[in-house]
Amino acid sequence: MSTQSVVQDEPEIGFEIVNRVAVVTLNRPRALNALSHDMIGLLTEAFENCRIDDAIAAVVLRGAGEKAFCAGGDIRALYDAARSDTAHETPWLRFFVDEYRLDYAIHHFPKPVVALMDGIVMGGGMGLAQGAALRVVTERTRMAMPETRIGMLPDVGATYFMRRMPLDVELYAGLTGAMLSGADAVAYGLADVCVPSAWLHGFVERLDALRWDASESALDGLRRVFVPPANVERDAPLEAHRAQISRHFGAAGGVERIVATLRQASASEWTAATLGALTSHSPTMLEVTYHALLRGRQMTLAGCFRMELGIVYRTIGDGDFREGVRALIVDRDQRPRWAPATLAEVRAERVQHVLASPWRRDMHPLADLGAID
């Protein structure tokens, strides 16, 4: 999730080929490499060119600068587009359709993709990285899906890829938007290896020196470049709170039950922070996210993208998104006026309305994405 739109003269996507590997760089460092619609188009074109070029064996995806891989989509631009829509025009919808198609293509890319998730990785950055064959994080990685904070749900395929986590951790991370470290990401299935950030600084030189071995796969060759022989971080900080997460997020009953058990729990810094998130984020989208994450555990990747697009359509069109962005990013008064304002006021009919697709199956903008569920 990015908080700003930044104009810059340099190309928003960098592209170079090093020893048969395409190195694709997200190049909006002053905006924490947040995805603009133009970037999504350029990335789609770059991946298609890599797919059809037999001289390219693999793709490496990285972020420019020292702060972020990708902090998500350009939320302010989407907010401005949403404010200009009408009953017949939804200029922001194309952004999500194109983004989801790109993410889906990476999940099914026929050549190995390596995602270097150094620094901040949120929202749309997770959508790009979670389809990669080798997901690399570092001790500087700060990973989150904080969408409920702005009246949205964890999307970009999150209802699919977050099920790699145990259900209690998935619900905790998805509902609260909690920040995970690189070691947490490895421990809970959202990354493959955690390496020292300094190790990535020399990857281009190592890649250039790589001797491809016909007896091994391209991915095995890339592992020799990106996985160091030692110094891989293993301790996951989130483990310290795992018992509490299981106690409050591990049983059925919905978001209200989770909040009730937290209020009854002994006071602690973790309890206060968790309760603070669940009582300040959009009540409607907390309930929608809870049900969407449960549904996603039984759906295909394409089905999850279709479900998420329908939810996004509802919440931007007539939900809490605009108010959440106004309060947290535009006016920054930190006082969103959610409608309704509390979990107790959220009607089951409203939740089901948001979860229900606004399109007939054959008219869905992603109807041709994979097999229809």
RODO-2510 file (C-alpha; in nm, 4 decimals, decimal comma):
residues 373
     n   res          X          Y          Z
     1     m     0,0000     0,0000     0,0000
     2     s     0,1596     0,3264    -0,1069
     3     t     0,0654     0,6669     0,0284
     4     q     0,1777     0,8834    -0,2612
     5     s     0,1936     0,9372    -0,6352
     6     v     0,5333     1,0455    -0,7632
     7     v     0,6202     1,1832    -1,1053
     8     q     0,9675     1,0957    -1,2322
     9     d     1,1489     1,1181    -1,5620
    10     e     1,3240     0,7806    -1,5530
    11     p     1,1500     0,4733    -1,6963
    12     e     0,9288     0,3093    -1,4370
    13     i     1,0562    -0,0357    -1,5362
    14     g     1,4205    -0,1263    -1,5897
    15     f     1,5171    -0,4215    -1,8098
    16     e     1,8521    -0,5826    -1,8808
    17     i     1,9742    -0,9296    -1,9725
    18     v     2,2608    -1,0801    -1,7759
    19     n     2,3864    -1,4235    -1,8806
    20     r     2,0504    -1,5374    -2,0254
    21     v     1,8558    -1,3958    -1,7284
    22     a     1,6244    -1,0962    -1,7629
    23     v     1,6620    -0,8611    -1,4666
    24     v     1,3411    -0,6573    -1,4351
    25     t     1,3499    -0,3617    -1,1956
    26     l     1,0535    -0,1780    -1,0442
    27     n     1,1818     0,1777    -1,0724
    28     r     0,9809     0,4203    -0,8606
    29     p     1,2033     0,4282    -0,5522
    30     r     1,0676     0,7618    -0,4233
    31     a     0,7205     0,6019    -0,4193
    32     l     0,8566     0,2803    -0,2657
    33     n     0,8143     0,1238    -0,6124
    34     a     0,4354     0,1405    -0,5864
    35     l     0,2677     0,0086    -0,8996
    36     s     0,1148     0,2535    -1,1433
    37     h    -0,1096     0,1293    -1,4223
    38     d     0,1643     0,2078    -1,6716
    39     m     0,4062    -0,0099    -1,4745
    40     i     0,1646    -0,3012    -1,4861
    41     g     0,1450    -0,2673    -1,8634
    42     l     0,5235    -0,2513    -1,8970
    43     l     0,5689    -0,5517    -1,6690
    44     t     0,3128    -0,7502    -1,8658
    45     e     0,4978    -0,6707    -2,1881
    46     a     0,8353    -0,7576    -2,0328
    47     f     0,7158    -1,0956    -1,9069
    48     e     0,5565    -1,1790    -2,2415
    49     n     0,8800    -1,0950    -2,4234
    50     c     1,0713    -1,3151    -2,1793
    51     r     0,8239    -1,5978    -2,2292
    52     i     0,8649    -1,6127    -2,6052
    53     d     1,2405    -1,5437    -2,6190
    54     d     1,4258    -1,8758    -2,6190
    55     a     1,7503    -1,6958    -2,5360
    56     i     1,6107    -1,5998    -2,1943
    57     a     1,6223    -1,8784    -1,9354
    58     a     1,4781    -1,7004    -1,6311
    59     v     1,3588    -1,3696    -1,4851
    60     v     1,4733    -1,1811    -1,1730
    61     l     1,2307    -0,9244    -1,0318
    62     r     1,3679    -0,6589    -0,7961
    63     g     1,2906    -0,3105    -0,6628
    64     a     1,5040    -0,0012    -0,7120
    65     g     1,6475     0,1851    -0,4131
    66     e     1,7220     0,0767    -0,0593
    67     k     1,3772     0,0883     0,0989
    68     a     1,1335    -0,1369    -0,0812
    69     f     1,0714    -0,4160    -0,3259
    70     c     0,7195    -0,2817    -0,3820
    71     a     0,4835    -0,1151    -0,1350
    72     g     0,1708    -0,2069    -0,3316
    73     g    -0,0468    -0,0245    -0,5807
    74     d    -0,0604     0,3512    -0,6208
    75     i    -0,3532     0,3954    -0,3829
    76     r    -0,3817     0,7716    -0,4263
    77     a    -0,4147     0,7366    -0,8035
    78     l    -0,6859     0,4727    -0,7569
    79     y    -0,8662     0,6980    -0,5079
    80     d    -0,8625     0,9886    -0,7533
    81     a    -0,9930     0,7620    -1,0297
    82     a    -1,2674     0,6259    -0,8039
    83     r    -1,3862     0,9761    -0,7201
    84     s    -1,4383     1,0480    -1,0901
    85     d    -1,6386     0,7368    -1,1720
    86     t    -2,0099     0,7267    -1,2519
    87     a    -2,2749     0,4577    -1,2627
    88     h    -2,1523     0,3634    -1,6102
    89     e    -1,7799     0,4392    -1,5873
    90     t    -1,5361     0,2722    -1,3505
    91     p    -1,1933     0,3928    -1,4693
    92     w    -1,0143     0,2189    -1,1828
    93     l    -1,1424    -0,1315    -1,2654
    94     r    -0,8984    -0,1808    -1,5547
    95     f    -0,6075    -0,1376    -1,3136
    96     f    -0,7168    -0,4384    -1,1086
    97     v    -0,8061    -0,6517    -1,4108
    98     d    -0,4631    -0,5929    -1,5644
    99     e    -0,2839    -0,6381    -1,2325
   100     y    -0,4550    -0,9684    -1,1570
   101     r    -0,3818    -1,0979    -1,5067
   102     l    -0,0134    -1,0129    -1,4617
   103     d    -0,0003    -1,1821    -1,1208
   104     y    -0,1725    -1,4910    -1,2587
   105     a     0,0761    -1,5041    -1,5481
   106     i     0,3690    -1,4997    -1,3038
   107     h     0,2174    -1,7886    -1,1063
   108     h     0,2043    -1,9903    -1,4299
   109     f     0,5202    -1,8570    -1,5943
   110     p     0,7009    -2,1358    -1,7838
   111     k     1,0493    -2,0147    -1,6840
   112     p     1,1839    -1,9658    -1,3296
   113     v     1,1098    -1,6278    -1,1723
   114     v     1,3157    -1,5043    -0,8772
   115     a     1,1617    -1,2307    -0,6589
   116     l     1,4042    -1,0318    -0,4421
   117     m     1,1809    -0,9064    -0,1603
   118     d     1,4319    -0,6823     0,0179
   119     g     1,2763    -0,4029     0,2269
   120     i     0,9035    -0,3243     0,2251
   121     v     0,6742    -0,5735     0,0513
   122     m     0,3013    -0,5024     0,0678
   123     g    -0,0142    -0,5450    -0,1381
   124     g     0,0668    -0,5445    -0,5074
   125     g     0,4286    -0,6305    -0,4306
   126     m     0,3097    -0,9534    -0,2752
   127     g     0,0985    -1,0201    -0,5824
   128     l     0,4075    -1,0016    -0,8034
   129     a     0,6329    -1,2038    -0,5741
   130     q     0,4147    -1,4887    -0,4525
   131     g     0,3980    -1,6531    -0,7942
   132     a     0,7770    -1,6675    -0,8218
   133     a     0,9607    -2,0007    -0,8207
   134     l     1,2219    -1,8624    -0,5790
   135     r     1,1051    -1,6028    -0,3255
   136     v     1,4001    -1,4396    -0,1511
   137     v     1,3665    -1,2239     0,1613
   138     t     1,6240    -1,0625     0,3900
   139     e     1,6626    -0,9371     0,7457
   140     r     1,5332    -0,6018     0,6149
   141     t     1,2094    -0,7448     0,4741
   142     r     0,8899    -0,6000     0,6171
   143     m     0,5957    -0,7868     0,4687
   144     a     0,2249    -0,7193     0,5168
   145     m    -0,1197    -0,7225     0,3616
   146     p    -0,2714    -0,4188     0,5421
   147     e    -0,5707    -0,3609     0,3170
   148     t    -0,8441    -0,3785     0,5844
   149     r    -0,6883    -0,0615     0,7259
   150     i    -0,8102     0,1331     0,4206
   151     g    -1,1434    -0,0438     0,3756
   152     m    -1,0210    -0,3075     0,1304
   153     l    -0,9427    -0,6791     0,1497
   154     p    -0,6089    -0,8565     0,0974
   155     d    -0,6235    -0,9139    -0,2773
   156     v    -0,3736    -0,9777    -0,5644
   157     g    -0,4298    -1,3493    -0,5058
   158     a    -0,3906    -1,3292    -0,1271
   159     t    -0,7028    -1,5375    -0,0676
   160     y    -0,5084    -1,8119    -0,2466
   161     f    -0,1422    -1,7703    -0,1475
   162     m    -0,2055    -1,6868     0,2180
   163     r    -0,3470    -2,0363     0,2680
   164     r     0,0132    -2,1576     0,2639
   165     m     0,0091    -2,0330     0,6224
   166     p    -0,1664    -2,2166     0,9057
   167     l    -0,5252    -2,0931     0,9257
   168     d    -0,4779    -1,9080     1,2559
   169     v    -0,1741    -1,7182     1,1259
   170     e    -0,3493    -1,6489     0,7953
   171     l    -0,6487    -1,4945     0,9715
   172     y    -0,4243    -1,2969     1,2063
   173     a    -0,2121    -1,1545     0,9238
   174     g    -0,5051    -1,0987     0,6882
   175     l    -0,7348    -0,9275     0,9369
   176     t    -0,4847    -0,7149     1,1293
   177     g    -0,2337    -0,6425     0,8532
   178     a     0,0444    -0,7427     1,0919
   179     m     0,4015    -0,6921     0,9699
   180     l     0,6092    -1,0066     0,9133
   181     s     0,9868    -1,0282     0,9065
   182     g     1,1816    -1,2160     0,6422
   183     a     1,2299    -1,5090     0,8777
   184     d     0,8557    -1,5083     0,9539
   185     a     0,7840    -1,5217     0,5810
   186     v     0,9997    -1,8330     0,5406
   187     a     0,8565    -1,9992     0,8514
   188     y     0,4984    -1,9458     0,7352
   189     g     0,5250    -2,0244     0,3645
   190     l     0,5467    -1,6782     0,2073
   191     a     0,9161    -1,7027     0,1114
   192     d     1,1641    -1,9760     0,0280
   193     v     1,4865    -1,8412     0,1752
   194     c     1,5998    -1,5530     0,3972
   195     v     1,9456    -1,4194     0,3116
   196     p     2,1570    -1,1265     0,4374
   197     s     2,0617    -0,8130     0,2459
   198     a     2,4300    -0,7538     0,1695
   199     w     2,4387    -1,0850    -0,0190
   200     l     2,2020    -0,9452    -0,2811
   201     h     2,4233    -0,6460    -0,3573
   202     g     2,6572    -0,8580    -0,5677
   203     f     2,4041    -1,0810    -0,7391
   204     v     2,4551    -0,9319    -1,0867
   205     e     2,8266    -1,0169    -1,0780
   206     r     2,7540    -1,3687    -0,9532
   207     l     2,4842    -1,4096    -1,2162
   208     d     2,7208    -1,2958    -1,4889
   209     a     2,9801    -1,5484    -1,3699
   210     l     2,7308    -1,8359    -1,3484
   211     r     2,8201    -2,1360    -1,5610
   212     w     2,5026    -2,3057    -1,6718
   213     d     2,5161    -2,6810    -1,6170
   214     a     2,3141    -2,8885    -1,8622
   215     s     2,2640    -3,1536    -1,5951
   216     e     2,0703    -2,9206    -1,3620
   217     s     1,7575    -2,7114    -1,4006
   218     a     1,7699    -2,3364    -1,4527
   219     l     1,6220    -2,2925    -1,1059
   220     d     1,9009    -2,4977    -0,9476
   221     g     2,1539    -2,2774    -1,1235
   222     l     1,9822    -1,9660    -0,9886
   223     r     1,9908    -2,1069    -0,6369
   224     r     2,3697    -2,1047    -0,6581
   225     v     2,3482    -1,7306    -0,7256
   226     f     2,0852    -1,6255    -0,4731
   227     v     2,1174    -1,8722    -0,1829
   228     p     2,4389    -1,8210     0,0165
   229     p     2,6246    -2,1185     0,1649
   230     a     2,5683    -1,9895     0,5212
   231     n     2,4287    -1,7034     0,7309
   232     v     2,0669    -1,7731     0,6428
   233     e     1,8355    -1,6247     0,9065
   234     r     1,6124    -1,8845     1,0726
   235     d     1,4557    -1,7395     1,3896
   236     a     1,0989    -1,6214     1,3243
   237     p     0,9923    -1,3433     1,5673
   238     l     0,6239    -1,4220     1,5185
   239     e     0,6767    -1,7569     1,6895
   240     a     0,6895    -1,5728     2,0232
   241     h     0,3190    -1,4901     1,9789
   242     r     0,2077    -1,8134     1,8160
   243     a     0,0273    -1,9447     2,1233
   244     q    -0,1719    -1,6219     2,1510
   245     i    -0,2492    -1,6225     1,7790
   246     s    -0,3765    -1,9800     1,8001
   247     r    -0,5849    -1,9010     2,1079
   248     h    -0,7656    -1,6060     1,9533
   249     f    -0,7633    -1,6789     1,5786
   250     g    -0,7651    -2,0571     1,5755
   251     a    -1,1306    -2,1366     1,6338
   252     a    -1,4452    -2,0724     1,4345
   253     g    -1,6867    -1,7977     1,5268
   254     g    -1,5982    -1,4930     1,3218
   255     v    -1,4362    -1,1590     1,3876
   256     e    -1,6656    -1,0620     1,6756
   257     r    -1,5613    -1,3749     1,8648
   258     i    -1,1940    -1,2956     1,8052
   259     v    -1,2424    -0,9431     1,9414
   260     a    -1,4368    -1,0736     2,2417
   261     t    -1,1615    -1,3185     2,3397
   262     l    -0,8958    -1,0470     2,3036
   263     r    -1,0929    -0,8194     2,5359
   264     q    -1,1072    -1,0960     2,7939
   265     a    -0,7350    -1,1737     2,7683
   266     s    -0,4642    -1,0540     3,0031
   267     a    -0,3226    -0,7172     2,9070
   268     s    -0,0074    -0,7244     2,6947
   269     e     0,1535    -0,5159     2,4227
   270     w     0,0587    -0,7765     2,1606
   271     t    -0,3030    -0,7973     2,2790
   272     a    -0,3398    -0,4195     2,2792
   273     a    -0,1929    -0,3837     1,9294
   274     t    -0,4069    -0,6656     1,7891
   275     l    -0,7257    -0,5380     1,9484
   276     g    -0,6411    -0,1863     1,8314
   277     a    -0,6187    -0,3042     1,4724
   278     l    -0,9426    -0,5005     1,4815
   279     t    -1,1355    -0,2102     1,6349
   280     s    -0,9976     0,0586     1,4026
   281     h    -1,0051    -0,1139     1,0624
   282     s    -1,3175    -0,1282     0,8454
   283     p    -1,5721    -0,3493     1,0265
   284     t    -1,7377    -0,4548     0,7012
   285     m    -1,4092    -0,5462     0,5352
   286     l    -1,2911    -0,7375     0,8406
   287     e    -1,5996    -0,9582     0,8104
   288     v    -1,5671    -0,9849     0,4317
   289     t    -1,1960    -1,0692     0,4597
   290     y    -1,2640    -1,3374     0,7201
   291     h    -1,5099    -1,5151     0,4911
   292     a    -1,3048    -1,4583     0,1749
   293     l    -0,9943    -1,6142     0,3308
   294     l    -1,1960    -1,9187     0,4371
   295     r    -1,3524    -1,9507     0,0915
   296     g    -1,0163    -1,9103    -0,0773
   297     r    -0,8809    -2,2215     0,0917
   298     q    -1,1189    -2,4254    -0,1258
   299     m    -1,0778    -2,2389    -0,4557
   300     t    -0,8405    -2,2358    -0,7524
   301     l    -0,6064    -1,9425    -0,8080
   302     a    -0,8232    -1,8172    -1,0952
   303     g    -1,1337    -1,8506    -0,8800
   304     c    -0,9710    -1,6467    -0,6033
   305     f    -0,8808    -1,3685    -0,8457
   306     r    -1,2386    -1,3609    -0,9740
   307     m    -1,3764    -1,3481    -0,6194
   308     e    -1,1353    -1,0715    -0,5204
   309     l    -1,2196    -0,8596    -0,8256
   310     g    -1,5887    -0,8727    -0,7396
   311     i    -1,5175    -0,7693    -0,3804
   312     v    -1,2933    -0,4841    -0,4972
   313     y    -1,5687    -0,3689    -0,7332
   314     r    -1,8188    -0,3578    -0,4468
   315     t    -1,5968    -0,1897    -0,1888
   316     i    -1,4633     0,0812    -0,4213
   317     g    -1,8028     0,1371    -0,5788
   318     d    -2,0136     0,1608    -0,2636
   319     g    -1,7999     0,0476     0,0290
   320     d    -1,5420     0,1815     0,2715
   321     f    -1,2408     0,2193     0,0405
   322     r    -1,2785     0,5872    -0,0429
   323     e    -1,3344     0,6834     0,3192
   324     g    -1,0390     0,4762     0,4361
   325     v    -0,8023     0,6347     0,1842
   326     r    -0,9373     0,9807     0,2620
   327     a    -0,8741     0,9415     0,6342
   328     l    -0,5374     0,7669     0,6215
   329     i    -0,3736     0,9021     0,3058
   330     v    -0,5485     1,2140     0,1722
   331     d    -0,6580     1,4184     0,4758
   332     r    -0,4551     1,2069     0,7202
   333     d    -0,6885     1,2796     1,0103
   334     q    -0,6705     0,9073     1,1049
   335     r    -1,0440     0,9114     1,1749
   336     p    -1,2235     0,7083     0,9107
   337     r    -1,6013     0,7184     0,9301
   338     w    -1,6749     0,3575     0,8493
   339     a    -2,0287     0,2632     0,7476
   340     p    -2,1281     0,0890     0,9638
   341     a    -1,8966     0,1990     1,2420
   342     t    -1,8807    -0,1194     1,4514
   343     l    -1,8675    -0,4946     1,4008
   344     a    -2,1954    -0,5349     1,5867
   345     e    -2,3679    -0,3228     1,3227
   346     v    -2,2412    -0,5207     1,0225
   347     r    -2,5345    -0,7106     0,8748
   348     a    -2,4834    -1,0583     0,7318
   349     e    -2,6755    -0,9501     0,4214
   350     r    -2,4228    -0,6737     0,3575
   351     v    -2,1304    -0,9156     0,3880
   352     q    -2,2927    -1,1573     0,1448
   353     h    -2,3634    -0,8710    -0,0976
   354     v    -1,9949    -0,7732    -0,1035
   355     l    -1,8896    -1,1362    -0,1467
   356     a    -2,1372    -1,1970    -0,4312
   357     s    -2,0054    -1,1408    -0,7839
   358     p    -2,1566    -0,8371    -0,9579
   359     w    -2,1222    -1,0155    -1,2945
   360     r    -2,2721    -1,3229    -1,4549
   361     r    -2,0134    -1,5994    -1,4849
   362     d    -1,9694    -1,5563    -1,8588
   363     m    -1,9515    -1,1757    -1,8288
   364     h    -1,6863    -1,1631    -1,5573
   365     p    -1,3828    -0,9546    -1,6668
   366     l    -1,1647    -1,2523    -1,5702
   367     a    -1,3949    -1,5216    -1,7095
   368     d    -1,1181    -1,6608    -1,9304
   369     l    -0,8610    -1,6811    -1,6503
   370     g    -0,7997    -2,0509    -1,5880
   371     a    -1,0845    -2,2947    -1,5439
   372     i    -1,4165    -2,1546    -1,4229
   373     d    -1,4876    -2,2815    -1,0719
***
